[in-house]
Amino acid sequence: MGVCDLVTSEARQALVVRGGWEGHRPVETTELFLPFLREHGYTVRISESLDVYTDAGLLAATDLVVQCWTMGELSGEQSAGLSAAVRAGTGLAGWHGGIVDSFRGDLGYQLLTGGQFLMHPAGFSEHGVTLVKERADHPVIEGLTDFRVHTEKYWLATDPLIDVLATTEFAADEERSRPVTMPAVWTRSWGAGRVFVSAIGHKPDDFDVPEVRTLTERGLLWASR
């Protein structure tokens, strides 16, 4: 575990938890956001072990957990520790498989995040991301417009209590009898804590799309205590 401290002792605390399947580039993608967090006054701690979720004292002192951990397994103690910390006010945020394709067998974790990856069409596709007009004043997407990405498009099972901010479309085909609008970016409350999830971010250059980078950065700040 590495620790990078800011000069000020009053900085907010961010914990970046990264690992799991290397195909989602957990180190490279999380490194994209470390300067942003530090510029916004966070002391950043990095953990490449899920055991950090059993450290109740550390989690209680953490304002934001940024998770990028694809697949893997949480122990009962790790899962309960993370959920309890968020319920008490620690924020949780992440993108793509690092948060919605994590710990597939843990139902408590899926309830916490509000969604679970099920599949994606083969390869990358050019597709649109539509912002939910009724949520246009939400600070994560305020002032942004619909945009396009060339990346994986996730088919997800989602909780009806999430607050959907952006969606993607799946056309009817041989597997789907009708078109489907799928959540792509959402937030949710979990007790006193906040959770931000974006399904976009399979590869580092996904964040070269200005809207993707902006809504992800805003999501980190929104979720934070």
KACOR-V91982 format. One record per residue. N is the residue number from 1. RES is the residue in three letters. D_CENTER is the distance of its C-alpha to the mean C-alpha in Angstrom with 1 decimal. Layout:
BEGIN
n={N,N}
res={RES,RES}
d_center={D_CENTER,D_CENTER}
END
This chain:
BEGIN
n={1,2,3,4,5,6,7,8,9,10,11,12,13,14,15,16,17,18,19,20,21,22,23,24,25,26,27,28,29,30,31,32,33,34,35,36,37,38,39,40,41,42,43,44,45,46,47,48,49,50,51,52,53,54,55,56,57,58,59,60,61,62,63,64,65,66,67,68,69,70,71,72,73,74,75,76,77,78,79,80,81,82,83,84,85,86,87,88,89,90,91,92,93,94,95,96,97,98,99,100,101,102,103,104,105,106,107,108,109,110,111,112,113,114,115,116,117,118,119,120,121,122,123,124,125,126,127,128,129,130,131,132,133,134,135,136,137,138,139,140,141,142,143,144,145,146,147,148,149,150,151,152,153,154,155,156,157,158,159,160,161,162,163,164,165,166,167,168,169,170,171,172,173,174,175,176,177,178,179,180,181,182,183,184,185,186,187,188,189,190,191,192,193,194,195,196,197,198,199,200,201,202,203,204,205,206,207,208,209,210,211,212,213,214,215,216,217,218,219,220,221,222,223,224,225}
res={MET,GLY,VAL,CYS,ASP,LEU,VAL,THR,SER,GLU,ALA,ARG,GLN,ALA,LEU,VAL,VAL,ARG,GLY,GLY,TRP,GLU,GLY,HIS,ARG,PRO,VAL,GLU,THR,THR,GLU,LEU,PHE,LEU,PRO,PHE,LEU,ARG,GLU,HIS,GLY,TYR,THR,VAL,ARG,ILE,SER,GLU,SER,LEU,ASP,VAL,TYR,THR,ASP,ALA,GLY,LEU,LEU,ALA,ALA,THR,ASP,LEU,VAL,VAL,GLN,CYS,TRP,THR,MET,GLY,GLU,LEU,SER,GLY,GLU,GLN,SER,ALA,GLY,LEU,SER,ALA,ALA,VAL,ARG,ALA,GLY,THR,GLY,LEU,ALA,GLY,TRP,HIS,GLY,GLY,ILE,VAL,ASP,SER,PHE,ARG,GLY,ASP,LEU,GLY,TYR,GLN,LEU,LEU,THR,GLY,GLY,GLN,PHE,LEU,MET,HIS,PRO,ALA,GLY,PHE,SER,GLU,HIS,GLY,VAL,THR,LEU,VAL,LYS,GLU,ARG,ALA,ASP,HIS,PRO,VAL,ILE,GLU,GLY,LEU,THR,ASP,PHE,ARG,VAL,HIS,THR,GLU,LYS,TYR,TRP,LEU,ALA,THR,ASP,PRO,LEU,ILE,ASP,VAL,LEU,ALA,THR,THR,GLU,PHE,ALA,ALA,ASP,GLU,GLU,ARG,SER,ARG,PRO,VAL,THR,MET,PRO,ALA,VAL,TRP,THR,ARG,SER,TRP,GLY,ALA,GLY,ARG,VAL,PHE,VAL,SER,ALA,ILE,GLY,HIS,LYS,PRO,ASP,ASP,PHE,ASP,VAL,PRO,GLU,VAL,ARG,THR,LEU,THR,GLU,ARG,GLY,LEU,LEU,TRP,ALA,SER,ARG}
d_center={20.8,21.3,21.4,21.6,23.3,24.1,27.7,27.1,27.2,25.5,22.2,19.0,17.3,13.9,13.3,11.4,11.5,11.8,14.0,14.8,15.7,16.7,16.4,12.9,14.3,12.2,14.7,15.3,11.9,11.0,14.6,14.1,12.4,14.8,17.6,15.8,14.9,18.5,19.9,18.5,20.2,17.9,19.3,16.9,17.3,16.0,16.3,16.7,17.8,16.2,19.4,17.8,16.5,20.2,21.1,21.3,22.9,20.3,17.4,19.6,20.1,16.5,15.0,11.4,9.6,7.2,6.7,7.6,10.1,11.3,13.9,16.1,17.3,17.0,20.3,21.2,21.4,18.0,16.4,18.6,18.0,14.3,14.8,17.8,16.3,13.7,16.6,18.7,16.5,14.0,10.7,7.4,4.1,1.8,3.5,6.6,8.5,6.9,5.1,7.5,10.4,10.6,13.8,15.3,18.2,16.7,17.1,16.3,12.8,12.4,13.9,11.6,8.4,10.7,10.5,11.6,12.3,16.1,17.3,17.4,20.7,22.1,21.3,19.8,20.9,21.4,20.0,19.3,16.4,18.1,17.1,18.3,21.5,21.8,18.6,19.7,20.3,16.8,16.0,12.7,14.9,18.4,20.8,18.8,20.4,19.6,19.0,19.2,17.3,18.8,16.3,15.4,15.2,13.5,15.6,13.8,15.2,13.8,15.0,17.5,16.5,13.2,13.8,13.3,13.3,13.7,15.1,16.7,20.1,21.6,25.3,27.8,29.1,30.9,28.0,27.0,29.9,28.3,25.6,22.2,19.7,16.2,13.2,10.8,8.8,9.1,9.3,11.3,13.6,14.4,17.8,17.8,14.1,11.3,7.8,5.5,3.7,5.2,7.4,9.0,9.3,11.7,13.9,14.4,16.6,14.1,13.3,17.1,16.8,17.2,15.4,12.2,12.5,13.6,11.0,8.2,10.6,11.5,8.2,8.3,11.9,11.7,9.8,12.2,15.4}
END
